[in-house]
Amino acid sequence: MGIKPFLVASSIQAIMAQRLIRVLCKHCKAIDPNPDPKYLHLCGMTVEEARGRAHKNVGCDQCNNAGYRGRQAIFEMMLMNSEIREMAFNLAPIEQIRKAAIANGMRTLVQDGKIKILKGTTTPDEIARMAQVEGEAKK
């Protein structure tokens, strides 16, 4: 847009990202006895962590046999601080800024999704589909 980086970085207080995920139907969701390890890995979870807590979509009359009913947001919010502001002034790569934000306490989309998986709100494959960020899968 032709705006100088120092003007943008000095005026931003926070940056938020969100995605809408499908919510499991409360009438038919069931514990997944064998969640797919590939999706668990993409969500930063172990099989042991998910055992007895990860759910799967089943399908019933209430949800038109989809297993999902409604949507809910997952979020990440990066609060601007002096370190991140300085990185923006110096046109640092996005991945470097992201690492600094996480080090300063930012919860990523995948981490927020993991919380929703463990609460039984959605499935690991839904989070992996909607929130997969390059670099997250390497962890």
MDTraj code that builds the backbone (N, CA, C; nanometers):
import mdtraj as md
import numpy as np

residues = "MET GLY ILE LYS PRO PHE LEU VAL ALA SER SER ILE GLN ALA ILE MET ALA GLN ARG LEU ILE ARG VAL LEU CYS LYS HIS CYS LYS ALA ILE ASP PRO ASN PRO ASP PRO LYS TYR LEU HIS LEU CYS GLY MET THR VAL GLU GLU ALA ARG GLY ARG ALA HIS LYS ASN VAL GLY CYS ASP GLN CYS ASN ASN ALA GLY TYR ARG GLY ARG GLN ALA ILE PHE GLU MET MET LEU MET ASN SER GLU ILE ARG GLU MET ALA PHE ASN LEU ALA PRO ILE GLU GLN ILE ARG LYS ALA ALA ILE ALA ASN GLY MET ARG THR LEU VAL GLN ASP GLY LYS ILE LYS ILE LEU LYS GLY THR THR THR PRO ASP GLU ILE ALA ARG MET ALA GLN VAL GLU GLY GLU ALA LYS LYS".split()
xyz = np.array([
    [0.0820, -0.1195, 0.0000],
    [0.0000, 0.0000, 0.0000],
    [0.0862, 0.1256, 0.0000],
    [0.2167, 0.1091, 0.0077],
    [0.3043, 0.2241, 0.0039],
    [0.3211, 0.2950, 0.1366],
    [0.2762, 0.2323, 0.2464],
    [0.2880, 0.2940, 0.3787],
    [0.4207, 0.2500, 0.4396],
    [0.4901, 0.3419, 0.4999],
    [0.6188, 0.3115, 0.5626],
    [0.5985, 0.2174, 0.6813],
    [0.6857, 0.1152, 0.6956],
    [0.6706, 0.0167, 0.8043],
    [0.6640, 0.0792, 0.9432],
    [0.7414, 0.1856, 0.9686],
    [0.7409, 0.2442, 1.1023],
    [0.6067, 0.3098, 1.1342],
    [0.5349, 0.3579, 1.0325],
    [0.4028, 0.4171, 1.0566],
    [0.3015, 0.3098, 1.0941],
    [0.3082, 0.1985, 1.0245],
    [0.2152, 0.0883, 1.0532],
    [0.2468, 0.0279, 1.1893],
    [0.3730, -0.0058, 1.2119],
    [0.4119, -0.0727, 1.3364],
    [0.3846, 0.0137, 1.4586],
    [0.3985, 0.1446, 1.4446],
    [0.3767, 0.2305, 1.5605],
    [0.2285, 0.2493, 1.5930],
    [0.1404, 0.2260, 1.4976],
    [-0.0024, 0.2467, 1.5229],
    [-0.0777, 0.1183, 1.5574],
    [-0.0213, 0.0034, 1.5304],
    [-0.0886, -0.1245, 1.5592],
    [-0.0687, -0.1612, 1.7058],
    [-0.1768, -0.2001, 1.7715],
    [-0.1721, -0.2453, 1.9104],
    [-0.1784, -0.3973, 1.9207],
    [-0.2539, -0.4593, 1.8288],
    [-0.2694, -0.6045, 1.8295],
    [-0.3154, -0.6490, 1.6910],
    [-0.2874, -0.7741, 1.6599],
    [-0.3333, -0.8336, 1.5350],
    [-0.4007, -0.9653, 1.5714],
    [-0.5210, -0.9862, 1.5205],
    [-0.5954, -1.1067, 1.5531],
    [-0.6305, -1.1838, 1.4261],
    [-0.6204, -1.3166, 1.4352],
    [-0.6634, -1.4050, 1.3280],
    [-0.7707, -1.4971, 1.3845],
    [-0.8647, -1.5339, 1.3002],
    [-0.9681, -1.6277, 1.3442],
    [-1.0095, -1.7160, 1.2285],
    [-1.0570, -1.8338, 1.2609],
    [-1.1131, -1.9272, 1.1644],
    [-1.2388, -1.9850, 1.2274],
    [-1.3374, -2.0130, 1.1449],
    [-1.4585, -2.0784, 1.1937],
    [-1.4445, -2.2284, 1.1746],
    [-1.4618, -2.3007, 1.2829],
    [-1.4548, -2.4470, 1.2780],
    [-1.5947, -2.5038, 1.2999],
    [-1.6157, -2.6226, 1.2478],
    [-1.7430, -2.6898, 1.2707],
    [-1.7450, -2.7468, 1.4130],
    [-1.8622, -2.7362, 1.4767],
    [-1.8818, -2.7854, 1.6132],
    [-1.9531, -2.9193, 1.6053],
    [-1.9041, -3.0152, 1.6842],
    [-1.9674, -3.1473, 1.6879],
    [-2.1104, -3.1385, 1.7387],
    [-2.1965, -3.2190, 1.6812],
    [-2.3360, -3.2274, 1.7248],
    [-2.3390, -3.2847, 1.8671],
    [-2.4071, -3.2160, 1.9559],
    [-2.4140, -3.2590, 2.0957],
    [-2.4948, -3.3870, 2.1136],
    [-2.5789, -3.4161, 2.0159],
    [-2.6665, -3.5331, 2.0279],
    [-2.5988, -3.6629, 1.9863],
    [-2.4983, -3.6551, 1.9016],
    [-2.4424, -3.7800, 1.8500],
    [-2.2906, -3.7910, 1.8571],
    [-2.2195, -3.6896, 1.9041],
    [-2.0733, -3.7007, 1.9087],
    [-2.0343, -3.8171, 1.9981],
    [-1.9211, -3.8764, 1.9669],
    [-1.8746, -3.9924, 2.0424],
    [-1.7231, -3.9847, 2.0588],
    [-1.6747, -4.0439, 2.1676],
    [-1.5300, -4.0527, 2.1889],
    [-1.4713, -4.1345, 2.0740],
    [-1.3620, -4.0873, 2.0198],
    [-1.2927, -4.1591, 1.9121],
    [-1.1901, -4.2524, 1.9761],
    [-1.2140, -4.3845, 1.9695],
    [-1.1208, -4.4776, 2.0339],
    [-0.9853, -4.4837, 1.9640],
    [-0.9812, -4.4499, 1.8363],
    [-0.8564, -4.4544, 1.7595],
    [-0.8402, -4.3289, 1.6752],
    [-0.8127, -4.2138, 1.7380],
    [-0.7945, -4.0935, 1.6571],
    [-0.6726, -4.1070, 1.5670],
    [-0.6803, -4.0502, 1.4495],
    [-0.5733, -4.0589, 1.3503],
    [-0.4486, -3.9865, 1.4021],
    [-0.3380, -4.0582, 1.4200],
    [-0.2152, -3.9952, 1.4714],
    [-0.1644, -3.8809, 1.3826],
    [-0.1918, -3.8892, 1.2532],
    [-0.1484, -3.7823, 1.1614],
    [-0.2156, -3.6505, 1.1985],
    [-0.3469, -3.6526, 1.2221],
    [-0.4183, -3.5307, 1.2592],
    [-0.3803, -3.4837, 1.3992],
    [-0.3592, -3.5779, 1.4893],
    [-0.3172, -3.5413, 1.6244],
    [-0.1832, -3.4690, 1.6196],
    [-0.0899, -3.5218, 1.5417],
    [0.0424, -3.4590, 1.5279],
    [0.0289, -3.3171, 1.4724],
    [-0.0559, -3.2988, 1.3739],
    [-0.0762, -3.1661, 1.3153],
    [-0.1367, -3.0684, 1.4159],
    [-0.2070, -3.1232, 1.5148],
    [-0.2680, -3.0389, 1.6190],
    [-0.1798, -3.0287, 1.7430],
    [-0.0597, -3.0839, 1.7353],
    [0.0324, -3.0752, 1.8486],
    [-0.0071, -3.1636, 1.9643],
    [-0.0703, -3.2766, 1.9341],
    [-0.1173, -3.3670, 2.0395],
    [-0.0541, -3.5041, 2.0239],
    [-0.0462, -3.5763, 2.1349],
    [-0.0018, -3.7150, 2.1318],
    [-0.1247, -3.8055, 2.1395],
    [-0.1070, -3.9298, 2.1030],
    [-0.2171, -4.0266, 2.1108],
    [-0.2611, -4.0427, 2.2565],
    [-0.1636, -4.0442, 2.3480],
    [-0.1959, -4.0591, 2.4903],
    [-0.2789, -3.9407, 2.5414],
    [-0.2429, -3.8224, 2.4976],
    [-0.3144, -3.7018, 2.5389],
    [-0.4593, -3.7020, 2.4880],
    [-0.4792, -3.7555, 2.3679],
    [-0.6119, -3.7546, 2.3065],
    [-0.6993, -3.8719, 2.3506],
    [-0.6377, -3.9774, 2.3988],
    [-0.7129, -4.0981, 2.4341],
    [-0.8216, -4.0672, 2.5362],
    [-0.9447, -4.0997, 2.5015],
    [-1.0590, -4.0778, 2.5897],
    [-1.1113, -3.9357, 2.5912],
    [-1.0472, -3.8462, 2.5160],
    [-1.0888, -3.7057, 2.5157],
    [-1.1220, -3.6553, 2.3761],
    [-1.0574, -3.7107, 2.2747],
    [-1.0859, -3.6685, 2.1368],
    [-1.2156, -3.7346, 2.0908],
    [-1.2985, -3.6555, 2.0240],
    [-1.4271, -3.7044, 1.9761],
    [-1.4267, -3.7181, 1.8245],
    [-1.5281, -3.7870, 1.7753],
    [-1.5477, -3.7985, 1.6310],
    [-1.6916, -3.7627, 1.5988],
    [-1.7128, -3.7237, 1.4737],
    [-1.8493, -3.6949, 1.4290],
    [-1.9164, -3.8265, 1.3919],
    [-2.0441, -3.8380, 1.4265],
    [-2.1178, -3.9623, 1.4017],
    [-2.2292, -3.9375, 1.3009],
    [-2.3230, -3.8526, 1.3353],
    [-2.4371, -3.8240, 1.2485],
    [-2.5667, -3.8741, 1.3080],
    [-2.6684, -3.7886, 1.3045],
    [-2.8005, -3.8239, 1.3559],
    [-2.9040, -3.7339, 1.2870],
    [-3.0307, -3.7483, 1.3252],
    [-3.1366, -3.6660, 1.2658],
    [-3.1203, -3.5178, 1.3016],
    [-3.0653, -3.4900, 1.4189],
    [-3.0500, -3.3514, 1.4644],
    [-2.9522, -3.2715, 1.3773],
    [-2.8532, -3.3409, 1.3208],
    [-2.7496, -3.2719, 1.2426],
    [-2.7512, -3.3137, 1.0952],
    [-2.8607, -3.3737, 1.0518],
    [-2.8724, -3.4225, 0.9133],
    [-2.7601, -3.5189, 0.8771],
    [-2.7245, -3.6030, 0.9732],
    [-2.6223, -3.7065, 0.9563],
    [-2.4842, -3.6518, 0.9201],
    [-2.4575, -3.5259, 0.9536],
    [-2.3260, -3.4673, 0.9267],
    [-2.2310, -3.4876, 1.0450],
    [-2.2866, -3.4962, 1.1647],
    [-2.2041, -3.5074, 1.2837],
    [-2.1621, -3.3722, 1.3386],
    [-2.1908, -3.2674, 1.2648],
    [-2.1576, -3.1312, 1.3067],
    [-2.2840, -3.0468, 1.3069],
    [-2.2884, -2.9523, 1.3997],
    [-2.4018, -2.8614, 1.4041],
    [-2.3536, -2.7261, 1.4556],
    [-2.3434, -2.6322, 1.3673],
    [-2.2986, -2.4985, 1.4028],
    [-2.1493, -2.4802, 1.3842],
    [-2.1064, -2.3583, 1.4113],
    [-1.9651, -2.3217, 1.3985],
    [-1.9231, -2.2391, 1.5191],
    [-1.7940, -2.2413, 1.5424],
    [-1.7356, -2.1633, 1.6518],
    [-1.5991, -2.1150, 1.6040],
    [-1.5539, -2.0051, 1.6567],
    [-1.4257, -1.9495, 1.6136],
    [-1.3106, -2.0029, 1.6979],
    [-1.1958, -2.0167, 1.6324],
    [-1.0688, -2.0322, 1.7027],
    [-0.9913, -1.9045, 1.6733],
    [-0.9099, -1.8628, 1.7684],
    [-0.8435, -1.7336, 1.7577],
    [-0.6955, -1.7425, 1.7884],
    [-0.6219, -1.6440, 1.7362],
    [-0.4899, -1.6122, 1.7866],
    [-0.4787, -1.4611, 1.7845],
    [-0.4183, -1.4061, 1.8886],
    [-0.4031, -1.2612, 1.8938],
    [-0.2610, -1.2273, 1.9353],
    [-0.1946, -1.1523, 1.8490],
    [-0.0592, -1.1076, 1.8755],
    [-0.0662, -0.9653, 1.9302],
    [-0.0258, -0.9507, 2.0552],
    [-0.0182, -0.8177, 2.1143],
    [0.1163, -0.7573, 2.0773],
    [0.1131, -0.6342, 2.0346],
    [0.2349, -0.5654, 1.9936],
    [0.3141, -0.5275, 2.1178],
    [0.4431, -0.5536, 2.1160],
    [0.5323, -0.5077, 2.2220],
    [0.6547, -0.4453, 2.1554],
    [0.7459, -0.3970, 2.2341],
    [0.8604, -0.3250, 2.1764],
    [0.9475, -0.4154, 2.0897],
    [0.9636, -0.5422, 2.1292],
    [1.0445, -0.6353, 2.0500],
    [0.9819, -0.6591, 1.9123],
    [0.8526, -0.6875, 1.9103],
    [0.7841, -0.7143, 1.7839],
    [0.7758, -0.5875, 1.6997],
    [0.7539, -0.4746, 1.7647],
    [0.7485, -0.3471, 1.6920],
    [0.8828, -0.3186, 1.6237],
    [0.9910, -0.3435, 1.6937],
    [1.1251, -0.3227, 1.6370],
    [1.1484, -0.4163, 1.5187],
    [1.1020, -0.5406, 1.5313],
    [1.1155, -0.6369, 1.4207],
    [1.0375, -0.5878, 1.2983],
    [0.9200, -0.5336, 1.3215],
    [0.8399, -0.4810, 1.2101],
    [0.9079, -0.3603, 1.1461],
    [0.9656, -0.2736, 1.2280],
    [1.0401, -0.1580, 1.1741],
    [1.1507, -0.2044, 1.0803],
    [1.2158, -0.3145, 1.1186],
    [1.3294, -0.3660, 1.0422],
    [1.2902, -0.4668, 0.9343],
    [1.1589, -0.4779, 0.9072],
    [1.1064, -0.5680, 0.8031],
    [1.1510, -0.7128, 0.8235],
    [1.1454, -0.7588, 0.9472],
    [1.1818, -0.8972, 0.9794],
    [1.0850, -0.9934, 0.9106],
    [1.1310, -1.1137, 0.8789],
    [1.0415, -1.2140, 0.8186],
    [0.9260, -1.2490, 0.9127],
    [0.8130, -1.2830, 0.8535],
    [0.6922, -1.3160, 0.9301],
    [0.7192, -1.4276, 1.0317],
    [0.7914, -1.5310, 0.9905],
    [0.8160, -1.6439, 1.0803],
    [0.8946, -1.6005, 1.2036],
    [0.9850, -1.5077, 1.1867],
    [1.0624, -1.4560, 1.3001],
    [0.9710, -1.3765, 1.3952],
    [0.8834, -1.2963, 1.3393],
    [0.7883, -1.2201, 1.4210],
    [0.6941, -1.3158, 1.4938],
    [0.6480, -1.4186, 1.4235],
    [0.5589, -1.5192, 1.4822],
    [0.6253, -1.5901, 1.6002],
    [0.7516, -1.6284, 1.5845],
    [0.8245, -1.6948, 1.6933],
    [0.8360, -1.6035, 1.8151],
    [0.8622, -1.4760, 1.7904],
    [0.8714, -1.3799, 1.9010],
    [0.7365, -1.3648, 1.9705],
    [0.6290, -1.3622, 1.8944],
    [0.4949, -1.3493, 1.9528],
    [0.4617, -1.4718, 2.0385],
    [0.4947, -1.5898, 1.9888],
    [0.4697, -1.7129, 2.0655],
    [0.5539, -1.7132, 2.1927],
    [0.6785, -1.6706, 2.1819],
    [0.7660, -1.6622, 2.2996],
    [0.7114, -1.5639, 2.4027],
    [0.6360, -1.4655, 2.3566],
    [0.5767, -1.3664, 2.4469],
    [0.4356, -1.4047, 2.4909],
    [0.3940, -1.5288, 2.4647],
    [0.2677, -1.5779, 2.5190],
    [0.1498, -1.5862, 2.4239],
    [0.1709, -1.5632, 2.2940],
    [0.0594, -1.5728, 2.2007],
    [0.0142, -1.7182, 2.1878],
    [-0.1160, -1.7414, 2.1970],
    [-0.1743, -1.8736, 2.1719],
    [-0.2097, -1.8788, 2.0240],
    [-0.1578, -1.9779, 1.9538],
    [-0.1813, -1.9888, 1.8098],
    [-0.3187, -2.0489, 1.7806],
    [-0.3595, -2.0423, 1.6546],
    [-0.4856, -2.1045, 1.6129],
    [-0.4857, -2.2531, 1.6467],
    [-0.3744, -2.3197, 1.6205],
    [-0.3656, -2.4634, 1.6485],
    [-0.3768, -2.4899, 1.7984],
    [-0.3116, -2.4088, 1.8799],
    [-0.3197, -2.4273, 2.0250],
    [-0.4615, -2.4035, 2.0766],
    [-0.5302, -2.3019, 2.0239],
    [-0.6690, -2.2778, 2.0626],
    [-0.7568, -2.3937, 2.0159],
    [-0.7272, -2.4449, 1.8971],
    [-0.8005, -2.5607, 1.8467],
    [-0.7796, -2.6831, 1.9331],
    [-0.6584, -2.7018, 1.9813],
    [-0.6286, -2.8161, 2.0688],
    [-0.7152, -2.8106, 2.1943],
    [-0.7313, -2.6930, 2.2490],
    [-0.8178, -2.6762, 2.3670],
    [-0.9604, -2.7197, 2.3335],
    [-1.0079, -2.6811, 2.2166],
    [-1.1444, -2.7159, 2.1763],
    [-1.1584, -2.8650, 2.1469],
    [-1.0523, -2.9288, 2.1007],
    [-1.0542, -3.0750, 2.0822],
    [-1.0677, -3.1426, 2.2182],
    [-0.9860, -3.1004, 2.3133],
    [-0.9856, -3.1633, 2.4453],
    [-1.1151, -3.1385, 2.5226],
    [-1.1863, -3.0309, 2.4896],
    [-1.3170, -3.0038, 2.5513],
    [-1.4292, -3.0796, 2.4812],
    [-1.3996, -3.1451, 2.3682],
    [-1.5021, -3.2187, 2.2952],
    [-1.5862, -3.1320, 2.2041],
    [-1.5370, -3.0135, 2.1702],
    [-1.6110, -2.9215, 2.0848],
    [-1.5993, -2.9582, 1.9380],
    [-1.4821, -3.0078, 1.8979],
    [-1.4576, -3.0403, 1.7574],
    [-1.3589, -3.1557, 1.7469],
    [-1.3181, -3.1872, 1.6261],
    [-1.2314, -3.3026, 1.6015],
    [-1.0908, -3.2584, 1.5606],
    [-0.9931, -3.3459, 1.5791],
    [-0.8565, -3.3136, 1.5356],
    [-0.8472, -3.2863, 1.3851],
    [-0.9210, -3.3613, 1.3052],
    [-0.9135, -3.3382, 1.1604],
    [-0.9715, -3.2034, 1.1205],
    [-1.0703, -3.1555, 1.1937],
    [-1.1278, -3.0239, 1.1651],
    [-1.0262, -2.9134, 1.1967],
    [-0.9564, -2.9262, 1.3085],
    [-0.8548, -2.8267, 1.3436],
    [-0.7393, -2.8321, 1.2446],
    [-0.6946, -2.9507, 1.2109],
    [-0.5848, -2.9638, 1.1145],
    [-0.6239, -2.9032, 0.9798],
    [-0.7483, -2.9203, 0.9416],
    [-0.7966, -2.8675, 0.8139],
    [-0.8052, -2.7150, 0.8151],
    [-0.8479, -2.6586, 0.9261],
    [-0.8760, -2.5157, 0.9301],
    [-0.7607, -2.4294, 0.9831],
    [-0.6704, -2.4869, 1.0598],
    [-0.5732, -2.4021, 1.1286],
    [-0.4285, -2.4409, 1.1035],
    [-0.4052, -2.5303, 1.0134],
    [-0.2677, -2.5764, 0.9934],
    [-0.1793, -2.4618, 0.9463],
    [-0.0754, -2.4365, 1.0232],
    [0.0189, -2.3304, 0.9924],
    [0.1529, -2.3949, 0.9641],
    [0.2179, -2.3528, 0.8576],
    [0.3490, -2.4066, 0.8252],
    [0.4417, -2.3851, 0.9439],
    [0.5102, -2.4877, 0.9808],
    [0.5973, -2.4779, 1.0972],
    [0.5368, -2.5439, 1.2199],
    [0.4057, -2.5378, 1.2350],
    [0.3386, -2.6003, 1.3493],
    [0.3532, -2.7518, 1.3420],
    [0.3459, -2.8083, 1.2220],
    [0.3517, -2.9529, 1.2060],
    [0.4901, -3.0081, 1.2389],
    [0.5926, -2.9236, 1.2362],
    [0.7276, -2.9691, 1.2632],
    [0.7530, -2.9903, 1.4108],
    [0.6679, -2.9361, 1.4972],
    [0.6880, -2.9446, 1.6420],
    [0.6590, -3.0833, 1.6937],
])
top = md.Topology()
chain = top.add_chain()
for i, resn in enumerate(residues, 1):
    res = top.add_residue(resn, chain, resSeq=i)
    for name in ("N", "CA", "C"):
        top.add_atom(name, md.element.get_by_symbol(name[0]), res)
traj = md.Trajectory(xyz[None], top)
